């Protein structure tokens, strides 16, 4: 019977120590939130709200960057399509010149 009690008591500190290290960002310094500023260090609802604001900021920033990349790629596509048209026109002109030379 004492063996079972020792096993139970020895497991409790291990479980408690695991709980100390697991935490969400913004839950306070040393609780998985890290040191991200005074509000995040304090933890609680303000820390979690700060984390949510930061995540929203970076989400919007990433969305803006993707939009900018799409715009630049669209401009490059238009440029290359224009270049293709110019090259096709040049090829057509050169073929006409060759055809005119053969006819003379």
C-alpha positions as CSV (number, residue, x, y, z in Angstrom):
1,X,0.0,0.0,0.0
2,X,2.8,2.4,0.7
3,X,4.2,1.7,-2.7
4,X,1.1,3.0,-4.4
5,X,1.1,6.1,-2.2
6,X,4.8,6.8,-3.1
7,X,4.0,6.4,-6.8
8,X,1.1,8.8,-6.6
9,X,3.0,11.5,-4.7
10,X,6.0,11.2,-7.0
11,X,3.8,11.7,-10.1
12,X,2.1,14.8,-8.8
13,X,5.2,17.1,-8.9
14,X,6.0,15.9,-12.4
15,X,2.5,16.8,-13.6
16,X,2.6,20.1,-11.8
17,X,6.0,21.0,-13.4
18,X,4.6,20.2,-16.8
19,X,1.7,22.5,-16.3
20,X,4.0,25.3,-15.3
21,X,5.8,25.2,-18.7
22,X,2.7,24.9,-20.8
23,X,1.0,28.1,-21.5
24,X,-0.3,30.3,-24.2
25,X,1.4,33.4,-25.5
26,X,0.4,36.4,-23.4
27,X,-0.1,34.3,-20.3
28,X,2.8,36.0,-18.5
29,X,6.6,35.8,-18.4
30,X,7.9,32.4,-17.6
31,X,4.5,30.8,-18.4
32,X,5.1,30.2,-22.1
33,X,4.3,33.8,-23.0
34,X,8.0,34.8,-23.0
35,X,9.2,38.4,-22.6
36,X,7.3,40.3,-25.2
37,X,6.8,43.6,-23.4
38,X,5.3,44.8,-20.2
39,X,1.7,44.0,-21.1
40,X,2.5,40.5,-22.2
41,X,4.7,39.9,-19.2
42,X,1.8,40.8,-16.9
43,X,-0.3,38.1,-18.4
44,X,-4.0,37.8,-18.0
45,X,-6.6,39.1,-20.4
46,X,-4.6,42.1,-21.4
47,X,-1.6,39.9,-22.3
48,X,-3.8,37.7,-24.4
49,X,-5.5,40.7,-26.0
50,X,-2.0,42.1,-26.9
51,X,-1.1,38.8,-28.5
52,X,-4.3,38.9,-30.6
53,X,-3.5,42.4,-31.7
54,X,0.0,41.5,-32.7
55,X,-1.2,38.4,-34.6
56,X,-3.8,40.6,-36.4
57,X,-1.2,43.1,-37.3
58,X,1.2,40.5,-38.8
59,X,-1.8,38.8,-40.6
60,X,-2.8,42.1,-42.2
61,X,0.9,42.9,-43.0
62,X,1.3,39.5,-44.7
63,X,-1.9,40.0,-46.6
64,X,-0.7,43.4,-47.8
65,X,2.6,42.0,-48.9
66,X,0.9,39.2,-50.9
67,X,-1.3,41.7,-52.6
68,X,1.7,43.8,-53.5
69,X,3.5,40.7,-54.9
70,X,0.4,39.8,-57.0
71,X,0.3,43.3,-58.4
72,X,4.0,43.2,-59.3
73,X,3.5,39.8,-61.0
74,X,0.5,41.1,-62.9
75,X,2.7,44.0,-64.2
76,X,5.4,41.6,-65.2
77,X,3.0,39.4,-67.0
78,X,1.6,42.4,-68.9
79,X,5.2,43.6,-69.8
80,X,6.1,40.1,-71.1
81,X,2.9,39.8,-73.1
82,X,3.7,43.2,-74.7
83,X,7.2,42.0,-75.4
84,X,5.8,38.8,-77.0
85,X,3.5,41.0,-79.2
86,X,6.5,43.2,-80.3
87,X,8.6,40.1,-81.1
88,X,5.8,38.5,-83.0
89,X,5.4,41.7,-85.0
90,X,9.2,41.8,-85.7
91,X,9.1,38.2,-86.8
92,X,6.2,38.9,-89.1
93,X,8.1,41.9,-90.6
94,X,11.3,39.9,-91.1
95,X,9.3,37.1,-92.8
96,X,7.7,39.7,-95.1
97,X,11.1,41.1,-96.0
98,X,12.4,37.6,-96.8
99,X,9.3,36.9,-98.9
100,X,9.9,40.3,-100.8
101,X,13.5,39.3,-101.4
102,X,12.5,36.0,-102.9
103,X,10.0,37.6,-105.2
104,X,12.5,40.0,-106.7
